[in-house]
Amino acid sequence: MNRPSVICHMTVSRDGIATGPFLLTEEGERASRVYYEIHRRFKAGAYACGRVTMEGSFTGGFRPDLSLSPGIRIPREDYIADRDTQFYCVAFDRRGRLGWKGPRIVDEDPGYGDAHIIEILTEKAPDAYLAYLRSIGVSYLFAGEEDIHIPYALEKLWMWFGIEHLLLEGGPDLNTSFLKAGMIDGLSLVIAPLEAGETGKPLFDGSLTDHFSLTETRRLEEDILWQQYRSLATAKADLDRVAAQLEMAEEGVAVYYHIRTGAFEYLSASSSMDLTPEQAEEIRTSPDYVRLPDFGEQKEREIMEAFAEATGSGVCSAMLMGALRSGGADAFRQELGSLSLFRAYYDFRYSRLKELAARWCRDHEIPFEEEDRD
C-alpha cells in the first residue's frame, strides 16, 4: 500500500503521560517549546490531530451554522479543494464537528500556520456540514462508513495530495488507533522533566512500547530529553505484487521493498528515478528497505526450460527446447504461438514468479499473504 510515513511526535512526562496539567507547569512549557522547534525541523508535508486537539489548538470550539443548508443532499465523494498546496493540516473528525472559518490554519508558528485543511470523515458526517466545508474551501476525504479506517485514510492522503511524510500529534485516542492499525513508523518523544502521575492520558491506550525500538536519545537544554524510536512492525507482503515487481528487477534496475509500508522504490545505475541522491542513498542503506533479487534473462530461460519439460508431450517439449537452444527466448515465444501454448506458459511463468516471491519473503523473514489473481 502506498501511504505517507508516519512519525508520532508528542510531548510526554517521564512516566509516559501525554495530556493533562503537567503541560501547564514551567517544566511542561519548556518541553513544549522544544517540541515545537523539533516539529519545525521535521519539515513534514502534513501534520494530523484528532477533533479534541484541533478544537483546543485551532478552532476554539467554534460551531458553524448548519441551518443555512436545510434539506441539502451531497454524495459521499471526496472533495479536493486545493491539491497544489505543499503543506497540510489533517483533522480526523469522524462525525464532522470542527468549526473551521477558512481553508487554511491561522497560526503564527510557521510549523503550523498556512496549512491547507483536510477533514477525514465517515459517511455519517451531515450533508449540511459537507456543504459548509465546500463553501469555505476545506477539502474532505471519506475513510469509512461509521468509523475511520486509518490505512484507507492514509492511502487517500498519498493518492490525492501526494503527502509523503506525516507528523501524528494526537491526542492519545487517535495515536492508539494508528498504532493498532500498524500505521506508525516511528516515535519522536520530547520528555518533560517531571512525573505527571494519573492526572492525564498516556501516549497510547495500554502498554504498547514493545512495538518500538529506541534508536537515539538526545539531551536538549539541561533536563529535557528527545527520544526517537523506530517501529518493529513489518507489513505483510502481497505475493502478487512482489511477483510483478520481480520482473522490474532486471539488469540496471534495482527494486527495493519497504518492510513496514509495503511500498516499492526503483533505483538505476544511471539515474535515481526521480529521487534525490540523498534519498537514493537512504534507500540503499536503510534497514527498512530490502532489495529484490535480479530477475534477468537467465532466470527467464530457466522458467522456459521448466515449462518445456512440464508440457507432458514429448513432441511439444522437443520443439520448445529446440527453439530455445537455436534462437533463444524470441524463438521460444514464436513456438509457443504455433503450438497455442501462450496462455499455458504465462500461467506457469506466473506461478513460478510467485514461488520465487514466497522464497524471497521467507529468506528475509517478511510475512506474506496471497490474494487471488484477477
KEKE-3310 file (N, C-alpha, C; in steps of 0.2 Angstrom, whole numbers, plus 5000, padded with zeros to 4 digits):
npx = (5004:5003:5007:5009:5024:5023:5026:5025:5024:5026:5024:5029:5027:5039:5034:5026:5014:5003:4994:4986:4987:5001:5007:5005:5014:5030:5040:5034:5030:5042:5047:5037:5040:5052:5047:5039:5049:5056:5046:5046:5058:5057:5050:5039:5027:5014:5003:4994:4980:4967:4950:4947:4960:4962:4951:4956:4968:4966:4952:4945:4933:4922:4907:4900:4885:4874:4861:4859:4859:4847:4840:4848:4857:4872:4883:4893:4907:4924:4931:4941:4948:4960:4974:4986:4994:5008:5008:4999:4986:4979:4964:4956:4940:4928:4913:4911:4912:4921:4923:4929:4935:4940:4950:4963:4975:4977:4990:5003:5015:5027:5027:5015:5005:4996:4994:4984:4968:4962:4949:4946:4933:4919:4905:4894:4895:4886:4876:4874:4885:4895:4892:4895:4909:4913:4909:4918:4930:4937:4945:4939:4939:4933:4933:4928:4912:4906:4916:4932:4944:4960:4971:4966:4962:4975:4981:4973:4977:4990:4987:4978:4984:4998:5005:5020:5026:5020:5016:5010:5001:4992:4977:4979:4969:4968:4981:4982:4973:4980:4991:4986:4982:4994:5001:5011:5026:5037:5043:5044:5048:5047:5053:5047:5054:5047:5036:5020:5010:4993:4986:4982:4981:4989:5002:4998:4984:4986:5000:5011:5024:5033:5031:5041:5058:5071:5081:5088:5094:5094:5100:5092:5093:5095:5089:5079:5074:5075:5069:5070:5062:5060:5048:5044:5036:5031:5026:5013:5018:5011:5010:5007:5010:5023:5028:5025:5034:5046:5049:5053:5065:5078:5093:5103:5092:5087:5076:5068:5060:5050:5049:5039:5029:5026:5029:5036:5052:5062:5078:5091:5107:5110:5102:5092:5078:5069:5072:5081:5099:5102:5090:5090:5102:5099:5089:5096:5104:5096:5090:5076:5073:5073:5081:5075:5078:5088:5080:5081:5089:5093:5086:5073:5076:5077:5064:5058:5064:5059:5046:5045:5049:5038:5027:5021:5020:5030:5033:5030:5038:5051:5051:5049:5061:5071:5068:5072:5085:5091:5087:5085:5075:5066:5063:5058:5046:5039:5037:5029:5017:5014:5011:5000:5001:5003:4995:4995:5009:5011:5003:5010:5022:5019:5016:5028:5035:5028:5032:5045:5044:5038:5049:5059:5053:5052:5066:5070:5063:5050:5033:5019:5005:4993:4984:4969:4972:4967)
npy = (4994:5011:5025:5039:5040:5039:5048:5048:5062:5069:5077:5071:5066:5060:5048:5044:5051:5060:5070:5083:5092:5094:5099:5113:5117:5124:5116:5108:5118:5122:5110:5109:5120:5116:5105:5111:5117:5106:5100:5110:5107:5095:5097:5091:5086:5086:5087:5079:5078:5074:5077:5084:5089:5097:5107:5112:5118:5126:5128:5133:5129:5134:5133:5130:5138:5127:5127:5134:5127:5118:5102:5099:5088:5079:5069:5055:5058:5061:5077:5088:5103:5110:5104:5108:5114:5113:5109:5103:5102:5089:5084:5072:5069:5062:5063:5075:5089:5100:5117:5126:5142:5145:5140:5137:5135:5147:5153:5159:5152:5145:5132:5127:5136:5142:5130:5120:5114:5097:5087:5072:5061:5051:5042:5046:5059:5075:5081:5095:5099:5095:5103:5115:5115:5114:5127:5135:5131:5120:5104:5087:5070:5054:5040:5028:5020:5021:5021:5028:5021:5019:5015:5016:5030:5035:5031:5037:5051:5050:5047:5057:5070:5068:5067:5063:5062:5062:5070:5063:5070:5067:5068:5055:5045:5045:5042:5029:5023:5023:5016:5003:5000:4998:5008:5017:5023:5027:5035:5051:5058:5071:5073:5079:5085:5079:5070:5065:5058:5051:5061:5063:5057:5043:5041:5031:5020:5008:4997:4998:4998:4989:4988:4996:5001:5009:5021:5033:5045:5061:5075:5089:5106:5108:5098:5091:5078:5071:5058:5045:5033:5018:5008:4991:4984:4974:4975:4964:4956:4956:4943:4943:4956:4957:4947:4953:4964:4958:4956:4968:4970:4970:4969:4983:4990:4992:4985:4990:4985:4992:4987:4990:4998:4992:4998:5000:5005:5011:5010:5015:5012:5023:5034:5041:5039:5049:5052:5061:5062:5060:5054:5042:5036:5034:5024:5013:5010:5010:5000:4997:4995:4982:4973:4967:4951:4951:4948:4945:4938:4925:4919:4919:4911:4899:4896:4895:4883:4874:4874:4868:4855:4852:4851:4838:4832:4824:4828:4842:4847:4844:4852:4865:4866:4864:4876:4886:4883:4885:4898:4906:4916:4923:4915:4904:4910:4912:4899:4895:4901:4895:4883:4885:4888:4899:4905:4895:4894:4907:4907:4897:4903:4913:4907:4902:4914:4918:4908:4911:4924:4920:4913:4922:4931:4923:4920:4933:4935:4941:4943:4936:4937:4929:4934:4932:4931:4943)
npz = (5000:4996:5005:5017:5026:5044:5058:5075:5085:5100:5116:5132:5149:5161:5166:5155:5152:5141:5141:5150:5166:5168:5157:5158:5168:5173:5169:5159:5150:5145:5139:5129:5121:5116:5109:5099:5091:5086:5079:5068:5063:5057:5045:5039:5026:5031:5046:5058:5069:5081:5084:5096:5100:5089:5091:5103:5100:5088:5082:5093:5098:5090:5082:5066:5058:5053:5048:5037:5026:5023:5021:5010:4999:4998:4988:4995:4991:4989:4992:4984:4987:4986:4978:4976:4985:4996:5010:5023:5035:5044:5049:5060:5061:5064:5064:5059:5065:5068:5068:5057:5050:5038:5024:5028:5041:5053:5061:5071:5071:5060:5058:5058:5054:5039:5033:5022:5025:5028:5030:5038:5037:5041:5033:5040:5043:5043:5029:5028:5034:5026:5015:5021:5023:5009:5005:5012:5007:5012:5011:5010:5015:5013:5024:5029:5034:5047:5056:5056:5045:5046:5038:5025:5025:5025:5013:5004:5007:5002:4989:4984:4988:4988:4999:5008:5020:5037:5052:5066:5079:5090:5099:5112:5110:5096:5092:5097:5089:5077:5080:5083:5070:5064:5059:5062:5060:5067:5083:5090:5104:5116:5132:5146:5161:5173:5184:5180:5185:5188:5181:5168:5151:5145:5132:5123:5123:5134:5137:5125:5121:5117:5103:5097:5094:5103:5095:5097:5109:5115:5124:5127:5130:5148:5155:5148:5137:5121:5113:5100:5091:5082:5072:5075:5068:5054:5038:5030:5015:4999:4989:4975:4971:4974:4965:4953:4954:4953:4940:4936:4942:4934:4924:4928:4935:4951:4963:4977:4993:5005:5022:5031:5026:5014:5002:4985:4978:4965:4959:4947:4939:4931:4934:4948:4947:4949:4962:4975:4976:4990:4995:4987:4992:5005:5004:4999:5010:5021:5035:5034:5021:5008:4996:4981:4972:4957:4942:4927:4911:4913:4923:4917:4906:4913:4918:4906:4901:4911:4909:4896:4899:4907:4899:4896:4884:4873:4860:4859:4869:4864:4853:4859:4867:4857:4849:4859:4861:4849:4844:4855:4868:4860:4849:4856:4861:4849:4845:4855:4851:4839:4844:4851:4865:4873:4883:4893:4895:4901:4912:4919:4921:4929:4941:4944:4947:4958:4967:4968:4974:4986:4992:4993:5002:5013:5015:5020:5031:5030:5032:5023:5012:5002:4987:4977:4960:4948)
capx = (5000:5006:5005:5014:5027:5020:5030:5021:5028:5022:5027:5026:5030:5044:5030:5023:5008:5004:4989:4984:4990:5009:5009:5005:5019:5036:5044:5030:5030:5049:5047:5033:5044:5057:5043:5038:5055:5058:5041:5048:5064:5055:5048:5034:5022:5007:5003:4987:4977:4960:4945:4948:4966:4961:4947:4960:4973:4964:4945:4942:4926:4918:4902:4896:4878:4872:4854:4859:4858:4842:4837:4853:4860:4878:4885:4898:4913:4930:4931:4948:4948:4967:4978:4993:4997:5013:5008:4993:4983:4974:4959:4952:4934:4923:4906:4911:4910:4925:4921:4934:4932:4943:4953:4970:4977:4979:4994:5010:5020:5027:5027:5008:5001:4995:4992:4978:4965:4959:4945:4945:4926:4915:4899:4889:4895:4880:4876:4875:4892:4899:4891:4899:4916:4914:4908:4924:4936:4941:4945:4937:4940:4929:4938:4924:4905:4904:4922:4938:4949:4966:4975:4962:4963:4982:4981:4970:4981:4995:4985:4975:4988:5005:5009:5025:5028:5015:5018:5004:5002:4987:4978:4981:4965:4970:4988:4981:4970:4985:4996:4983:4981:5000:5002:5015:5033:5042:5041:5048:5045:5050:5052:5047:5057:5043:5031:5013:5005:4987:4981:4981:4980:4996:5003:4994:4979:4989:5007:5012:5031:5036:5031:5046:5065:5074:5086:5093:5092:5097:5098:5091:5093:5099:5085:5074:5076:5072:5070:5067:5061:5058:5043:5046:5031:5033:5020:5013:5019:5006:5014:5005:5013:5030:5029:5025:5040:5052:5050:5056:5072:5082:5100:5102:5087:5086:5069:5068:5054:5050:5046:5034:5024:5025:5030:5042:5056:5066:5085:5095:5114:5111:5098:5088:5071:5065:5074:5087:5104:5102:5085:5093:5107:5095:5085:5101:5107:5092:5087:5069:5072:5076:5082:5073:5084:5088:5077:5086:5087:5095:5080:5068:5077:5076:5057:5056:5066:5055:5039:5045:5049:5032:5021:5018:5021:5037:5034:5030:5044:5057:5050:5051:5068:5074:5068:5075:5093:5093:5085:5084:5069:5061:5061:5054:5039:5036:5035:5023:5011:5012:5008:4994:5003:5004:4991:4998:5016:5011:5001:5015:5028:5017:5016:5035:5037:5025:5036:5051:5042:5037:5055:5062:5050:5055:5073:5071:5058:5044:5027:5016:4998:4991:4977:4968:4974:4961)
capy = (5000:5017:5029:5043:5038:5042:5049:5051:5067:5071:5079:5067:5066:5055:5042:5042:5054:5064:5076:5085:5098:5094:5103:5120:5118:5128:5111:5106:5123:5122:5105:5111:5124:5111:5101:5115:5118:5099:5100:5114:5104:5089:5100:5086:5089:5087:5085:5077:5078:5072:5083:5087:5093:5103:5112:5116:5122:5130:5131:5136:5127:5137:5129:5134:5137:5122:5128:5138:5122:5113:5098:5098:5081:5079:5062:5054:5058:5065:5084:5091:5110:5113:5099:5111:5116:5108:5109:5101:5100:5084:5083:5066:5072:5056:5065:5082:5094:5105:5123:5130:5148:5146:5134:5136:5136:5153:5152:5162:5147:5143:5125:5125:5141:5142:5123:5118:5109:5091:5084:5065:5060:5045:5044:5049:5067:5078:5084:5102:5100:5095:5109:5121:5114:5116:5134:5139:5129:5115:5098:5082:5063:5049:5034:5023:5021:5023:5023:5029:5016:5023:5014:5019:5037:5037:5029:5043:5057:5049:5047:5064:5075:5067:5068:5058:5062:5065:5070:5062:5073:5065:5065:5048:5041:5044:5039:5022:5020:5022:5010:4997:4999:4996:5014:5022:5020:5029:5039:5056:5060:5076:5071:5084:5083:5079:5065:5068:5054:5049:5066:5064:5051:5041:5041:5026:5016:5002:4997:4995:5001:4983:4989:5001:5000:5015:5022:5039:5049:5067:5079:5096:5110:5104:5092:5089:5073:5069:5051:5043:5026:5015:5003:4984:4981:4973:4974:4958:4957:4953:4940:4945:4962:4955:4943:4958:4968:4954:4957:4975:4969:4967:4972:4991:4992:4988:4986:4989:4984:4994:4981:4992:5001:4988:5002:4998:5010:5009:5014:5013:5014:5030:5039:5039:5038:5055:5053:5065:5057:5058:5049:5035:5033:5031:5018:5008:5009:5009:4993:4996:4993:4975:4973:4961:4948:4952:4943:4944:4933:4918:4916:4918:4904:4893:4895:4892:4876:4870:4874:4864:4849:4850:4851:4832:4830:4824:4832:4849:4848:4844:4858:4871:4866:4866:4883:4889:4882:4888:4905:4910:4917:4925:4909:4900:4913:4911:4892:4894:4904:4890:4877:4888:4887:4906:4906:4890:4896:4913:4904:4893:4908:4917:4903:4902:4920:4918:4904:4915:4929:4917:4911:4929:4933:4918:4922:4939:4935:4945:4939:4937:4934:4928:4936:4929:4935:4944)
capz = (5000:4996:5010:5020:5033:5050:5065:5081:5088:5106:5122:5137:5155:5162:5166:5149:5151:5136:5142:5157:5169:5168:5152:5160:5173:5170:5165:5154:5145:5142:5135:5123:5116:5112:5105:5093:5087:5083:5074:5063:5060:5053:5039:5036:5022:5034:5052:5060:5076:5082:5084:5103:5099:5084:5095:5108:5097:5082:5081:5099:5100:5086:5078:5061:5057:5048:5047:5031:5020:5025:5016:5005:4999:4995:4988:4999:4987:4991:4989:4984:4986:4984:4978:4974:4991:4998:5017:5025:5042:5043:5055:5060:5063:5062:5063:5056:5071:5069:5065:5053:5047:5032:5021:5030:5048:5055:5067:5070:5071:5053:5058:5058:5050:5032:5031:5020:5030:5025:5035:5037:5039:5040:5029:5044:5043:5040:5022:5029:5036:5019:5011:5024:5021:5002:5005:5014:5003:5015:5007:5014:5012:5017:5026:5032:5034:5053:5060:5051:5043:5046:5032:5019:5025:5023:5006:5001:5008:4997:4982:4982:4989:4987:5006:5009:5027:5041:5059:5070:5085:5095:5106:5114:5107:5089:5092:5098:5083:5072:5082:5082:5063:5062:5054:5065:5058:5072:5088:5092:5111:5120:5138:5151:5167:5179:5184:5179:5189:5185:5180:5161:5147:5142:5125:5120:5127:5136:5137:5119:5120:5113:5096:5095:5097:5104:5091:5099:5114:5115:5129:5124:5136:5153:5158:5143:5133:5115:5111:5094:5091:5075:5073:5074:5064:5047:5034:5026:5008:4994:4984:4968:4970:4974:4959:4947:4954:4951:4933:4935:4944:4929:4924:4928:4939:4957:4966:4985:4996:5012:5025:5035:5022:5008:4995:4981:4976:4960:4958:4942:4939:4928:4937:4954:4946:4952:4969:4975:4978:4997:4995:4984:4997:5011:5002:4998:5016:5027:5036:5032:5014:5006:4989:4977:4968:4950:4938:4921:4906:4915:4926:4912:4902:4917:4918:4899:4901:4916:4906:4891:4902:4910:4895:4896:4877:4870:4854:4861:4873:4860:4849:4863:4868:4851:4848:4864:4860:4842:4843:4862:4870:4855:4845:4861:4861:4842:4845:4859:4847:4834:4847:4855:4872:4876:4890:4897:4898:4906:4919:4923:4922:4935:4947:4946:4950:4965:4971:4969:4978:4993:4994:4995:5008:5019:5017:5023:5037:5028:5032:5016:5011:4995:4985:4971:4954:4943)
cpx = (5004:5003:5010:5017:5024:5025:5026:5025:5024:5027:5024:5030:5035:5040:5025:5016:5008:4999:4989:4988:4998:5011:5009:5010:5025:5040:5040:5030:5037:5049:5043:5036:5049:5053:5041:5044:5057:5052:5043:5054:5062:5053:5043:5029:5015:5008:4995:4986:4970:4956:4946:4954:4965:4957:4951:4965:4971:4957:4942:4935:4920:4913:4899:4889:4876:4865:4854:4858:4853:4840:4842:4856:4866:4881:4892:4905:4918:4929:4938:4947:4954:4972:4985:4997:5002:5013:5001:4992:4978:4970:4955:4946:4928:4916:4905:4908:4915:4923:4927:4931:4935:4947:4960:4970:4979:4983:5001:5016:5021:5027:5019:5004:5002:4995:4985:4974:4961:4956:4944:4938:4924:4909:4894:4890:4889:4881:4877:4882:4897:4898:4895:4906:4917:4913:4914:4931:4940:4940:4942:4938:4936:4933:4934:4917:4903:4910:4927:4943:4955:4970:4972:4963:4970:4984:4978:4974:4987:4993:4982:4980:4996:5009:5013:5026:5023:5017:5011:5005:4996:4981:4979:4976:4966:4977:4987:4978:4975:4990:4992:4982:4988:5003:5007:5022:5038:5039:5046:5045:5050:5048:5052:5050:5053:5039:5024:5008:4999:4983:4980:4981:4988:4996:4999:4990:4982:4996:5009:5019:5035:5036:5037:5053:5068:5080:5091:5090:5096:5095:5098:5089:5096:5095:5079:5077:5072:5074:5066:5067:5059:5053:5047:5041:5033:5026:5019:5013:5013:5010:5013:5009:5021:5032:5030:5031:5046:5054:5054:5063:5076:5089:5099:5097:5086:5079:5070:5061:5054:5046:5040:5028:5022:5026:5036:5046:5061:5073:5088:5102:5115:5107:5095:5081:5067:5067:5080:5093:5104:5096:5087:5098:5104:5091:5090:5104:5103:5090:5080:5068:5076:5076:5079:5078:5083:5085:5081:5084:5089:5089:5074:5069:5076:5069:5055:5058:5061:5048:5039:5045:5042:5026:5018:5018:5028:5038:5035:5036:5050:5056:5052:5058:5073:5074:5072:5083:5095:5092:5084:5076:5064:5059:5056:5046:5036:5033:5029:5017:5009:5009:5002:4995:5005:5001:4994:5005:5015:5008:5006:5021:5026:5017:5023:5037:5034:5029:5042:5050:5042:5044:5059:5059:5052:5062:5074:5066:5052:5038:5023:5009:4997:4984:4976:4969:4968:4962)
cpy = (5006:5022:5033:5039:5042:5042:5052:5055:5070:5073:5074:5068:5060:5048:5041:5046:5059:5070:5077:5091:5099:5099:5111:5122:5122:5122:5109:5111:5123:5116:5106:5115:5120:5107:5104:5116:5111:5098:5104:5110:5098:5091:5094:5090:5090:5085:5084:5076:5076:5078:5087:5091:5098:5108:5116:5120:5127:5133:5134:5134:5130:5132:5133:5133:5133:5123:5132:5133:5117:5109:5096:5091:5081:5071:5061:5052:5062:5072:5087:5099:5113:5107:5102:5113:5111:5107:5108:5100:5095:5083:5077:5068:5067:5059:5072:5087:5100:5111:5127:5136:5149:5140:5132:5138:5143:5153:5156:5158:5144:5135:5122:5130:5140:5135:5123:5113:5104:5088:5076:5063:5052:5047:5046:5056:5070:5081:5092:5104:5100:5101:5115:5121:5116:5124:5138:5136:5124:5108:5093:5075:5059:5043:5029:5025:5024:5025:5024:5023:5019:5021:5017:5027:5039:5036:5035:5049:5056:5050:5054:5070:5074:5067:5062:5057:5065:5064:5069:5065:5073:5069:5058:5043:5040:5041:5031:5019:5019:5016:5004:4995:4997:5002:5019:5019:5022:5034:5045:5059:5065:5074:5076:5081:5083:5073:5068:5064:5051:5055:5068:5057:5049:5041:5037:5022:5009:5002:4993:4997:4995:4984:4993:4999:5007:5016:5028:5042:5055:5071:5086:5100:5106:5098:5089:5084:5072:5062:5049:5035:5024:5009:4996:4981:4980:4971:4967:4960:4953:4950:4941:4951:4961:4952:4948:4962:4964:4955:4964:4975:4966:4971:4980:4994:4988:4990:4985:4989:4987:4990:4984:4995:4997:4992:4999:5005:5007:5013:5011:5015:5021:5035:5036:5039:5043:5056:5057:5060:5055:5053:5042:5032:5030:5025:5012:5006:5008:5002:4992:4994:4986:4975:4967:4958:4950:4946:4941:4938:4926:4915:4915:4912:4898:4891:4892:4885:4871:4869:4868:4857:4847:4850:4844:4829:4830:4828:4839:4851:4849:4850:4864:4871:4867:4873:4887:4889:4885:4895:4909:4911:4919:4920:4905:4903:4912:4903:4891:4896:4898:4884:4879:4887:4893:4906:4901:4892:4902:4911:4901:4898:4912:4913:4902:4908:4921:4914:4908:4920:4926:4915:4917:4931:4929:4920:4928:4940:4940:4941:4941:4934:4934:4931:4933:4933:4936:4941)
cpz = (5000:5001:5013:5025:5038:5056:5070:5085:5094:5112:5128:5143:5156:5163:5161:5148:5146:5136:5149:5160:5169:5163:5153:5166:5169:5166:5159:5148:5141:5137:5129:5118:5112:5107:5098:5088:5083:5077:5067:5059:5055:5046:5035:5031:5025:5042:5054:5067:5075:5083:5091:5103:5095:5087:5100:5105:5091:5081:5087:5101:5095:5082:5072:5061:5051:5045:5040:5025:5022:5019:5010:5005:4995:4994:4992:4994:4990:4988:4990:4982:4984:4984:4977:4980:4993:5006:5019:5033:5041:5049:5055:5064:5061:5060:5060:5061:5071:5065:5063:5050:5040:5030:5024:5037:5049:5062:5066:5069:5064:5052:5057:5054:5043:5029:5028:5024:5026:5031:5033:5041:5038:5036:5033:5045:5040:5033:5023:5031:5030:5015:5014:5022:5014:5002:5007:5011:5007:5012:5013:5011:5017:5018:5030:5033:5041:5057:5054:5051:5042:5040:5026:5019:5023:5016:5002:5001:5003:4990:4980:4982:4989:4993:5007:5016:5031:5048:5063:5077:5090:5094:5106:5110:5099:5088:5093:5092:5078:5074:5081:5075:5060:5057:5057:5064:5063:5077:5089:5099:5114:5127:5143:5157:5173:5178:5184:5184:5185:5183:5173:5158:5145:5134:5121:5125:5129:5135:5130:5117:5116:5106:5093:5098:5097:5099:5093:5104:5114:5121:5127:5130:5142:5155:5154:5138:5127:5113:5105:5094:5084:5077:5072:5070:5057:5043:5031:5018:5004:4989:4977:4966:4969:4967:4953:4948:4952:4944:4932:4938:4939:4929:4924:4932:4945:4960:4973:4988:5003:5016:5030:5031:5016:5001:4992:4979:4970:4959:4952:4942:4936:4931:4944:4953:4950:4959:4969:4977:4985:4998:4993:4989:5003:5010:5002:5005:5022:5028:5035:5025:5012:4999:4986:4973:4961:4946:4932:4916:4908:4918:4922:4908:4907:4918:4911:4899:4905:4913:4900:4894:4905:4906:4894:4889:4875:4864:4855:4865:4869:4855:4852:4864:4863:4849:4853:4863:4854:4842:4849:4863:4865:4851:4850:4861:4854:4842:4850:4855:4842:4837:4852:4863:4876:4883:4895:4900:4903:4912:4923:4925:4929:4941:4949:4949:4957:4970:4973:4974:4985:4996:4997:5001:5014:5021:5021:5029:5036:5028:5025:5016:5004:4993:4978:4965:4950:4937)
residu = (MET:ASN:ARG:PRO:SER:VAL:ILE:CYS:HIS:MET:THR:VAL:SER:ARG:ASP:GLY:ILE:ALA:THR:GLY:PRO:PHE:LEU:LEU:THR:GLU:GLU:GLY:GLU:ARG:ALA:SER:ARG:VAL:TYR:TYR:GLU:ILE:HIS:ARG:ARG:PHE:LYS:ALA:GLY:ALA:TYR:ALA:CYS:GLY:ARG:VAL:THR:MET:GLU:GLY:SER:PHE:THR:GLY:GLY:PHE:ARG:PRO:ASP:LEU:SER:LEU:SER:PRO:GLY:ILE:ARG:ILE:PRO:ARG:GLU:ASP:TYR:ILE:ALA:ASP:ARG:ASP:THR:GLN:PHE:TYR:CYS:VAL:ALA:PHE:ASP:ARG:ARG:GLY:ARG:LEU:GLY:TRP:LYS:GLY:PRO:ARG:ILE:VAL:ASP:GLU:ASP:PRO:GLY:TYR:GLY:ASP:ALA:HIS:ILE:ILE:GLU:ILE:LEU:THR:GLU:LYS:ALA:PRO:ASP:ALA:TYR:LEU:ALA:TYR:LEU:ARG:SER:ILE:GLY:VAL:SER:TYR:LEU:PHE:ALA:GLY:GLU:GLU:ASP:ILE:HIS:ILE:PRO:TYR:ALA:LEU:GLU:LYS:LEU:TRP:MET:TRP:PHE:GLY:ILE:GLU:HIS:LEU:LEU:LEU:GLU:GLY:GLY:PRO:ASP:LEU:ASN:THR:SER:PHE:LEU:LYS:ALA:GLY:MET:ILE:ASP:GLY:LEU:SER:LEU:VAL:ILE:ALA:PRO:LEU:GLU:ALA:GLY:GLU:THR:GLY:LYS:PRO:LEU:PHE:ASP:GLY:SER:LEU:THR:ASP:HIS:PHE:SER:LEU:THR:GLU:THR:ARG:ARG:LEU:GLU:GLU:ASP:ILE:LEU:TRP:GLN:GLN:TYR:ARG:SER:LEU:ALA:THR:ALA:LYS:ALA:ASP:LEU:ASP:ARG:VAL:ALA:ALA:GLN:LEU:GLU:MET:ALA:GLU:GLU:GLY:VAL:ALA:VAL:TYR:TYR:HIS:ILE:ARG:THR:GLY:ALA:PHE:GLU:TYR:LEU:SER:ALA:SER:SER:SER:MET:ASP:LEU:THR:PRO:GLU:GLN:ALA:GLU:GLU:ILE:ARG:THR:SER:PRO:ASP:TYR:VAL:ARG:LEU:PRO:ASP:PHE:GLY:GLU:GLN:LYS:GLU:ARG:GLU:ILE:MET:GLU:ALA:PHE:ALA:GLU:ALA:THR:GLY:SER:GLY:VAL:CYS:SER:ALA:MET:LEU:MET:GLY:ALA:LEU:ARG:SER:GLY:GLY:ALA:ASP:ALA:PHE:ARG:GLN:GLU:LEU:GLY:SER:LEU:SER:LEU:PHE:ARG:ALA:TYR:TYR:ASP:PHE:ARG:TYR:SER:ARG:LEU:LYS:GLU:LEU:ALA:ALA:ARG:TRP:CYS:ARG:ASP:HIS:GLU:ILE:PRO:PHE:GLU:GLU:GLU:ASP:ARG:ASP)
# end
